[in-house]
Amino acid sequence: MSVDLSSCNRVVIKVGSSTLTGNAGANLDPKAIDNLVDVVAKLRKENKEVIVVSSGAIAAGLSPLGLSSRPSDLITQQAAASVGQGLLMARYTESFNRFKITTSQVLITIEDIKRQGHVENIKGVLNSLLKLGVVPIINENDTVGTDEIRYGDNDGLAALVTTLITADLLILITDIDGLYDANPKDASAKQIHRVSDISKIDIKTLGGAGAAGVGSGGMITKIEAAKVVTKAGIGMLLTSLSDLPSALAGGEVGTYFYPN
């Protein structure tokens, strides 16, 4: 990628369900959460402000409910989210405690972030938390919300939060290590490390939901997120969790979408 991200002082990191859980029906993967928290702690040590937008509540609730895969009906998904959200936050809190970093839980819906009165309140709370040195952990309120469950696995929410707080960078962590010019399963597919004109991307060649089967997003929703933030003059990095440290150090990994 070879893009200098050192000047990005306010960063939003979104992580998907498949990255946090592994195969469908599995519990949260403590190692995956620790790896993410390690990166966030390093950014905080560099005096950068970080917000985490985390999926995973539904996936975390599957195993305790005896479910082997993500349910197809909305009500059961919301029930799983109700069980899983506490487990998700408990694991984040435990991991961040290793670095004595305080976290907060912020549950919002797409509707919240589109209503002017709610928007100002959310913006004020997030800015206050960041000023206090807290790492806010945002998730869509799946127990009452529906949009993110059906469409996007928090990709759209992360993009809206990024523009709302005028962050310098949005990082989308996925189980695919970047954007490809065809389905990554195709041996001839080539990774695209830089995107300066997002309108040239052919979304018809992009895949669906994550390979683990526990998320609802896909590459198309990530491209839509990139459109939102780059239009607002903010860059976006798409990478896997394992490549994230290298990507932040300017390595030739992941895909960077240049701001307009």
VENWOBEL-V592885 format. One record per residue. N is the residue number from 0. SS is DSSP state (2 for helix, 1 for strand, 0 for the rest). OMEGA is omega in whole degrees, 0 to 359 (none if undefined). D_FIRST is the distance of its C-alpha to the first C-alpha in Angstrom with 1 decimal. Layout:
BEGIN
N;SS;OMEGA;D_FIRST / N;SS;OMEGA;D_FIRST
END
This chain:
BEGIN
0;0;176;0.0 / 1;0;176;3.8 / 2;0;182;5.6 / 3;0;181;9.1 / 4;0;185;10.6 / 5;0;182;13.7 / 6;0;179;15.8 / 7;0;185;15.7 / 8;0;178;19.2 / 9;1;189;20.0 / 10;1;171;17.8 / 11;1;179;18.8 / 12;1;177;17.7 / 13;1;179;19.1 / 14;1;184;19.8 / 15;0;183;21.6 / 16;2;185;24.8 / 17;2;178;23.7 / 18;2;185;21.3 / 19;2;189;24.2 / 20;2;185;27.0 / 21;0;184;26.2 / 22;0;181;28.8 / 23;0;179;31.0 / 24;0;181;33.9 / 25;0;173;32.4 / 26;0;173;32.7 / 27;0;179;29.9 / 28;0;183;27.9 / 29;2;181;28.4 / 30;2;179;25.7 / 31;2;179;23.0 / 32;2;178;24.3 / 33;2;180;24.6 / 34;2;178;21.0 / 35;2;181;19.9 / 36;2;176;22.6 / 37;2;180;21.5 / 38;2;180;18.1 / 39;2;179;20.1 / 40;2;178;22.6 / 41;2;178;20.2 / 42;2;179;19.1 / 43;2;178;22.8 / 44;2;177;23.6 / 45;0;177;21.3 / 46;0;175;23.5 / 47;0;177;21.1 / 48;1;185;22.7 / 49;1;171;21.5 / 50;1;176;22.8 / 51;1;171;22.4 / 52;1;189;23.2 / 53;1;166;24.4 / 54;0;174;25.8 / 55;0;182;28.0 / 56;2;180;31.5 / 57;2;181;32.8 / 58;2;181;31.3 / 59;2;182;32.7 / 60;2;184;36.1 / 61;2;184;36.4 / 62;2;178;37.6 / 63;2;180;40.1 / 64;0;179;41.6 / 65;0;180;42.0 / 66;0;183;39.6 / 67;0;180;37.7 / 68;0;180;35.3 / 69;0;180;34.3 / 70;0;183;37.5 / 71;0;183;37.6 / 72;0;187;39.9 / 73;2;184;38.8 / 74;2;179;41.5 / 75;2;175;40.7 / 76;2;179;37.0 / 77;2;177;38.1 / 78;2;178;40.5 / 79;2;179;37.8 / 80;2;179;35.6 / 81;2;178;38.7 / 82;2;189;39.0 / 83;2;185;35.3 / 84;2;178;34.3 / 85;2;178;36.3 / 86;2;179;35.1 / 87;2;181;31.4 / 88;2;179;32.2 / 89;2;181;34.3 / 90;2;177;31.5 / 91;2;181;29.1 / 92;2;179;31.9 / 93;2;182;32.7 / 94;2;180;29.1 / 95;2;178;28.6 / 96;2;178;32.1 / 97;2;183;30.7 / 98;2;182;29.2 / 99;0;177;32.0 / 100;0;180;29.8 / 101;0;178;31.8 / 102;1;174;30.5 / 103;1;176;32.1 / 104;1;177;32.4 / 105;1;179;31.9 / 106;1;180;33.0 / 107;1;176;32.8 / 108;0;176;33.0 / 109;0;179;31.5 / 110;0;179;35.0 / 111;2;188;35.0 / 112;2;177;31.9 / 113;2;179;33.4 / 114;0;190;36.8 / 115;2;181;37.1 / 116;2;179;39.3 / 117;2;182;37.1 / 118;2;182;33.9 / 119;2;179;35.3 / 120;2;179;36.4 / 121;2;179;33.1 / 122;2;180;31.3 / 123;2;180;34.0 / 124;2;181;33.8 / 125;2;179;30.0 / 126;2;179;30.1 / 127;2;179;33.1 / 128;2;179;31.5 / 129;2;179;28.4 / 130;2;181;30.8 / 131;0;178;32.7 / 132;0;180;29.7 / 133;0;171;29.7 / 134;1;178;26.8 / 135;1;175;27.9 / 136;1;186;27.2 / 137;1;170;27.6 / 138;1;172;28.6 / 139;1;182;30.4 / 140;0;188;34.1 / 141;0;182;34.4 / 142;0;179;38.1 / 143;0;181;39.0 / 144;0;180;36.0 / 145;0;188;35.3 / 146;2;184;32.5 / 147;2;176;29.6 / 148;2;184;31.5 / 149;2;187;31.8 / 150;0;160;28.6 / 151;0;174;25.2 / 152;0;176;25.3 / 153;0;179;24.5 / 154;2;180;21.4 / 155;2;178;23.6 / 156;2;179;25.2 / 157;2;179;21.9 / 158;2;180;21.0 / 159;2;177;24.6 / 160;2;180;24.6 / 161;2;180;21.4 / 162;2;182;23.1 / 163;2;183;26.4 / 164;0;180;25.6 / 165;0;177;23.3 / 166;0;179;20.3 / 167;0;185;17.3 / 168;1;169;14.7 / 169;1;176;15.2 / 170;1;174;13.6 / 171;1;179;14.8 / 172;1;183;15.2 / 173;0;179;16.4 / 174;0;173;17.8 / 175;0;191;15.3 / 176;0;177;11.8 / 177;0;179;10.3 / 178;1;178;11.7 / 179;1;181;13.5 / 180;0;176;15.7 / 181;0;177;18.7 / 182;0;183;20.0 / 183;0;178;17.8 / 184;0;178;21.3 / 185;0;183;21.7 / 186;0;182;21.1 / 187;0;182;20.0 / 188;0;180;17.3 / 189;0;180;13.8 / 190;1;177;10.6 / 191;1;185;9.0 / 192;0;181;5.3 / 193;1;177;6.6 / 194;1;179;10.2 / 195;0;178;12.4 / 196;0;187;15.7 / 197;2;181;16.2 / 198;2;181;19.7 / 199;2;181;18.7 / 200;0;179;17.6 / 201;0;185;20.6 / 202;2;180;21.3 / 203;2;182;24.1 / 204;2;186;21.8 / 205;0;187;20.3 / 206;0;181;21.9 / 207;0;185;24.1 / 208;0;183;24.5 / 209;0;186;22.8 / 210;0;184;24.1 / 211;0;177;26.1 / 212;0;181;28.4 / 213;0;180;28.7 / 214;0;178;26.4 / 215;0;182;27.1 / 216;0;179;23.6 / 217;0;184;21.4 / 218;2;180;18.5 / 219;2;180;20.8 / 220;2;178;21.4 / 221;2;175;17.7 / 222;2;178;17.4 / 223;2;177;20.6 / 224;2;179;19.3 / 225;2;179;16.3 / 226;2;182;19.0 / 227;2;186;21.0 / 228;2;181;18.6 / 229;2;176;17.0 / 230;2;180;20.6 / 231;0;178;21.5 / 232;0;182;18.9 / 233;0;179;16.6 / 234;1;178;12.9 / 235;1;177;12.0 / 236;1;177;9.5 / 237;1;184;10.5 / 238;1;174;10.4 / 239;0;180;13.2 / 240;0;181;15.3 / 241;0;181;14.9 / 242;0;186;11.2 / 243;2;179;11.5 / 244;2;180;12.4 / 245;2;180;9.6 / 246;2;180;7.0 / 247;2;179;9.5 / 248;0;178;9.7 / 249;0;180;6.4 / 250;0;181;5.7 / 251;0;178;3.8 / 252;0;180;5.3 / 253;0;179;6.4 / 254;1;178;6.5 / 255;1;177;6.8 / 256;1;182;10.2 / 257;0;178;11.4 / 258;0;176;14.9 / 259;0;none;17.8
END
